[in-house]
Amino acid sequence: RLSRSQAAVAKAVLKSCSEIPHLHVTAAIDMIVAERIRNQSAMAGAKIGYDALFLKAMAGAIQAVPLIAAHLDGEFVIRPEGIHIAMAIGLENDLNLPVVKNVDQKDLLALQGEIDDLVAQARAHTLKAEQITGGCITLTNLGMYPIESFDPIIFPEHSSILAIGAVQK
């Protein structure tokens, strides 16, 4: 039997697959600047992960083209208030989608701290309802595995999902 959270995710995924049109686009990006930022922050005693860099890049893209964060509700385009990005966090058999609020207003260190806090809360099963709602777009990262690309499913009421694979040399 599925746990309550697994059943909720399964229901959302089924709804998404049947109601949201998915367009899959794959592109390679040059990660040299990202690696440089990570190395410089490590030398300064701070650890900046890829997720913080991608969240910040996604916020910049939303600022440049706000419509990419909007979703359809019947015949209406719903634009989000704020740049709130969900992060897929898979732990054992559970999938969590905590939301980092106002990503555009935070620097990389603040984003990394919030990511670390959300992951810790997901592990401890202490995420609150307000921490898993309000997202407009999702980041999912399987780059820690030898996966080059994958086709994720857009969460209901989100406009899209960015799937990240492993960094290649």
Secondary structure by P-SEA (a helix, b strand, c coil): cccaaaaaaaaaaaaaaacbbbbbbbbbbbaaaaaaaaaaaaaacccccaaaaaaaaaaaaaaacccccccccccbbbbbccbbbbbbbbcccccccccccccccccaaaaaaaaaaaaaaaaaccccccccccccbbbbbcccccccbbbbbbcccccbbbbbccccc
